[in-house]
Amino acid sequence: MSQENTTNSSYTQEPNFSQLIEHDIKQLWQQREEGFLQSFDKKQLYWCKITSPQHTKAIVVVNGRIESCWKYQELFFDLFQQGFNIYSFDHRGQGLSARLIDNKQMGYVAEFQNYLTDMHDLIEHFNLSQYQQRFLLAHSMGGAVSARYLQTHPEHLFDAVAFSAPMFGINVPWQIRPIAITLTQVLAATASKPTYAPGYSDYYPKPFEDNPLTQSEVRYRWFRDLYEQKPELKLGGPSTHWVWQSLMAAKQCIQLTRQITIPTLVLQGGKDTVVSNAAQIKFIARLAKTNPNSKLLLINDAKHEILFEKDELRNQALDAILQHFANAGR
């Protein structure tokens, strides 16, 4: 489906966003099932699903750092309207899942591997075997988690994956890039307790005018308001330990591309300053050598949160994702 023949009525649009989020989207969100799954180390992991017995296809949405299922209500609504059942969860240490250290605002994980174990356990819990097709849609850090999950769980049931601005590298200053893993490892090892990575602090909502996430004011203000209404969702910057673990995982995503064998789409935001676009290009170039069904789509003017962008960019992304999933079923 090209951008030209996009029927904008297929998805929520900014002019009617405020009305829909208070009515139709809210109504569907209130019909969700939700709960907590106890992880291997006794942490409570939040999950939710929105399903209809008529739907034969499922999407597991894997969100990014500082995010929560609650933030994705509009996307869940749009995908559900397209005939998909939706499953999602909050990563350990954020959203409604258990926080892991005393400072509940600090992004932390003991080992990146724990995210993969959680994802495996939650997907087992969802029991997706009844569906004709199953897809993965993963954003940012969720992209790294999902790539590593696919690489380490060859028995998975997914038919295709779409990555939105995946974290296959973090956007660090070029001077630090060659030593970033060593530097963060040393900083993490020498701290007596988890500390924020340099330049980061507790949750702080940047003004819309200088936010690095989206150019859609109505979507940005809605999710910042949501975090004020539900302050338990708030998460601040990452710890040096998290950055160290994530940089190592991102490197593995690129090193082990041959383990990803299903059709793969990478959506890249041309104005993304959060993750490394160069790393995404490296990932897809390596993957294409062993996986002919892989491609990168550059969405020129998009910032990091492509699925929360202004309509013309978000529509393009959703069209590409749905076309990618439809092609995988042929």
C-alpha positions in Angstrom: 0.0 0.0 0.0 1.7 3.2 -1.0 1.4 6.5 0.7 -0.8 7.9 -2.1 -3.6 5.4 -1.6 -3.6 5.5 2.1 -7.2 5.9 3.4 -6.6 8.2 6.4 -9.8 7.0 7.9 -8.1 3.6 8.5 -6.3 5.0 11.6 -6.8 7.6 14.3 -5.9 11.1 13.0 -4.8 14.1 15.0 -7.9 16.2 14.3 -10.2 13.6 16.0 -7.6 12.2 18.4 -8.9 14.0 21.5 -12.4 12.8 20.9 -11.5 9.2 20.1 -9.1 8.8 23.0 -11.9 9.8 25.3 -14.5 7.6 23.7 -13.9 4.8 21.2 -10.2 4.1 22.2 -11.1 4.4 25.9 -14.0 2.0 25.5 -11.8 -0.6 23.8 -9.1 -0.1 26.5 -11.6 -0.7 29.2 -12.4 -4.1 27.7 -8.8 -5.3 28.1 -7.8 -8.2 30.2 -4.8 -7.6 32.4 -2.8 -9.2 35.1 0.6 -9.9 36.6 2.9 -12.9 35.9 5.6 -13.7 38.4 9.0 -13.8 36.8 11.8 -16.3 37.4 13.2 -14.1 40.2 9.8 -13.4 41.8 9.2 -10.0 40.2 5.7 -9.0 39.2 5.4 -8.4 35.4 2.3 -6.5 34.1 0.6 -7.8 30.9 -2.5 -7.0 29.0 -4.4 -8.2 26.0 -7.3 -7.0 23.8 -9.0 -9.8 21.9 -12.0 -10.7 19.8 -12.9 -14.3 19.1 -13.4 -13.3 15.4 -9.7 -12.4 15.0 -7.3 -15.1 13.7 -4.1 -13.0 13.8 -2.2 -11.7 16.8 0.4 -9.0 17.4 2.7 -8.9 20.4 3.7 -5.2 21.0 7.0 -4.8 22.8 7.5 -1.3 24.0 10.6 0.8 24.7 12.4 2.1 27.7 10.3 4.3 30.1 7.1 3.1 28.3 4.1 1.2 29.4 1.2 -0.6 27.7 -1.0 2.3 28.9 0.8 4.6 26.5 -0.1 2.5 23.5 -3.9 2.7 23.7 -4.2 4.5 20.3 -1.9 2.0 18.5 -3.7 -1.0 20.1 -7.0 0.5 18.9 -5.8 1.0 15.3 -4.3 -2.5 15.1 -7.4 -4.1 16.6 -9.6 -2.3 14.0 -7.4 -4.0 11.4 -8.4 -7.4 12.7 -5.5 -8.2 15.1 -5.7 -9.4 18.7 -3.2 -7.4 20.8 -0.9 -8.7 23.5 1.6 -6.5 25.4 3.5 -6.2 28.6 5.6 -3.8 30.7 9.3 -4.6 31.0 10.7 -5.3 34.5 11.8 -2.0 36.2 9.2 0.2 34.4 5.5 0.8 33.8 3.3 -1.2 36.1 5.9 -4.1 36.4 8.0 -4.3 39.6 10.7 -1.7 40.0 14.1 -3.2 40.8 16.0 -0.8 42.9 15.4 1.8 45.7 15.2 4.7 43.3 12.0 3.8 41.4 12.7 6.6 38.9 16.0 5.1 37.7 16.1 2.8 34.6 17.9 -0.4 35.7 18.3 -4.0 34.8 20.7 -6.4 36.4 21.3 -8.3 33.1 19.8 -7.6 29.7 19.2 -11.3 29.5 16.4 -10.9 32.1 14.3 -9.0 29.6 14.5 -11.9 27.2 13.6 -14.5 29.9 10.6 -12.3 30.9 9.5 -12.0 27.2 9.7 -15.8 26.7 7.7 -16.4 29.9 5.0 -13.9 29.0 4.7 -15.2 25.4 4.3 -18.7 26.9 1.7 -17.3 29.2 -0.2 -15.7 26.3 -0.4 -19.1 24.5 -0.7 -17.8 20.9 -0.9 -21.3 19.3 -4.5 -20.9 18.4 -3.8 -18.1 15.9 -3.3 -18.6 12.1 -0.6 -15.9 12.2 1.5 -14.2 14.9 3.6 -11.1 14.6 6.0 -9.0 16.6 6.0 -5.2 16.7 8.8 -3.8 18.7 9.9 -0.2 19.5 13.3 1.1 20.5 14.6 -0.9 23.5 11.8 -3.4 22.8 13.5 -3.8 19.4 16.7 -4.9 21.0 14.8 -7.2 23.4 12.8 -8.7 20.5 15.8 -9.2 18.3 17.7 -11.0 21.0 14.6 -13.0 21.8 14.3 -14.2 18.2 18.0 -14.9 18.1 18.0 -17.0 21.3 14.6 -18.7 20.8 14.6 -20.5 17.4 11.5 -22.4 18.4 9.4 -19.2 18.5 6.0 -19.0 16.6 6.3 -15.6 15.0 5.6 -15.2 11.2 7.2 -11.7 10.8 8.7 -8.9 12.9 8.5 -5.1 12.5 11.0 -2.9 14.4 10.2 0.8 15.0 13.4 2.8 15.6 15.1 -0.2 17.2 17.9 0.2 19.7 20.6 -1.6 17.8 22.9 1.2 19.1 22.5 4.2 21.4 23.2 7.7 20.1 26.3 8.6 22.1 28.8 11.3 21.2 31.3 10.1 18.6 34.3 10.8 20.9 32.9 8.3 23.4 31.6 5.7 20.9 34.8 3.5 20.8 35.1 3.3 24.6 31.3 3.5 25.5 31.0 -0.2 26.7 34.2 -0.1 28.7 33.5 3.3 30.2 29.9 2.4 31.3 31.1 -1.0 32.6 33.8 0.7 34.8 31.4 3.4 36.0 28.8 0.7 36.9 31.4 -1.5 38.6 33.0 1.3 40.7 29.6 2.7 42.0 28.5 1.4 45.4 24.9 1.6 44.2 23.2 2.3 40.9 23.8 5.8 39.6 22.3 7.7 36.7 24.3 7.7 33.5 26.0 11.1 33.0 23.5 13.8 32.1 20.4 11.9 33.3 18.1 12.3 36.3 14.6 11.6 37.6 11.5 11.8 35.3 11.3 15.2 33.7 8.7 16.0 30.9 10.5 18.1 28.3 8.4 20.9 26.8 6.9 19.8 23.5 9.0 22.4 21.6 12.3 20.6 22.4 11.3 17.0 22.9 13.3 14.4 20.8 10.3 12.0 20.5 7.6 13.3 18.3 6.3 16.2 16.3 2.6 15.4 17.1 1.7 17.9 19.8 -1.7 16.3 20.6 -0.1 12.8 21.0 2.8 14.1 23.1 0.7 16.1 25.4 -1.7 13.2 25.9 1.0 10.8 27.0 2.7 13.3 29.3 -0.8 14.0 30.9 -1.3 10.3 31.3 2.0 10.0 33.3 0.7 12.9 35.5 -2.6 11.1 36.1 -0.8 7.8 36.7 2.5 8.8 38.3 3.4 5.2 39.0 4.2 4.9 35.3 7.0 7.5 35.5 10.6 6.6 34.9 13.6 8.8 34.6 17.0 8.4 32.9 19.0 5.1 32.7 21.6 4.0 35.1 25.2 3.5 33.9 24.6 -0.2 34.5 21.6 -0.2 32.2 23.6 1.6 29.5 26.4 -0.9 29.8 24.1 -3.9 29.6 22.1 -2.3 26.7 25.2 -1.4 24.6 26.4 -5.0 24.9 23.0 -6.4 23.9 22.7 -3.9 20.9 26.1 -5.2 19.7 24.9 -8.8 19.9 21.8 -7.8 17.8 24.1 -6.9 15.0 26.6 -9.7 15.5 24.0 -12.5 15.4 21.7 -11.4 12.6 21.8 -14.8 10.9 19.7 -16.2 13.8 16.7 -14.0 12.6 15.1 -15.9 9.8 11.5 -14.5 9.6 10.5 -11.5 7.3 11.9 -8.4 9.0 11.1 -4.7 8.6 13.1 -1.9 10.2 11.4 1.5 10.3 13.9 4.3 10.7 13.2 7.9 11.7 15.3 10.4 9.7 15.3 12.9 12.6 15.9 10.3 15.3 18.5 11.5 17.9 17.8 8.8 20.5 19.1 5.6 18.9 21.8 5.1 16.3 20.5 5.1 12.7 24.0 3.9 11.6 23.6 0.8 13.7 20.2 0.0 12.1 21.7 0.3 8.7 24.5 -2.1 9.8 22.0 -4.5 11.2 19.9 -4.7 8.0 22.9 -4.9 5.8 24.2 -7.9 7.7 20.7 -9.5 8.0 20.1 -9.2 4.2 23.0 -11.5 3.6 21.2 -14.4 5.2 17.5 -13.2 5.2 16.2 -12.1 1.8 12.9 -10.9 3.4 14.4 -8.0 5.2 14.3 -4.3 4.5 14.8 -0.9 6.0 12.2 1.9 5.4 13.5 5.4 6.1 10.7 7.8 7.2 12.5 11.0 6.4 11.0 13.5 8.8 10.1 11.2 11.7 11.6 11.6 15.2 12.2 8.6 17.5 8.6 7.6 18.3 7.5 6.9 14.8 4.2 5.3 16.0 3.3 8.5 17.9 4.3 10.9 15.1 2.2 13.3 13.2 -0.3 11.7 10.9 1.5 11.8 7.6 4.5 10.0 9.1 2.5 7.6 11.4 0.2 6.6 8.5 3.2 5.8 6.4 4.6 3.6 9.2 1.4 1.8 9.8 0.8 1.1 6.1 4.3 -0.4 5.9 3.9 -2.5 8.9 0.5 -3.9 7.8 1.7 -4.5 4.3 4.8 -6.3 5.7 2.6 -8.6 7.9 0.2 -9.2 5.0 3.1 -10.2 2.7 4.4 -12.7 5.3 1.0 -14.5 5.1 1.2 -15.1 1.4 
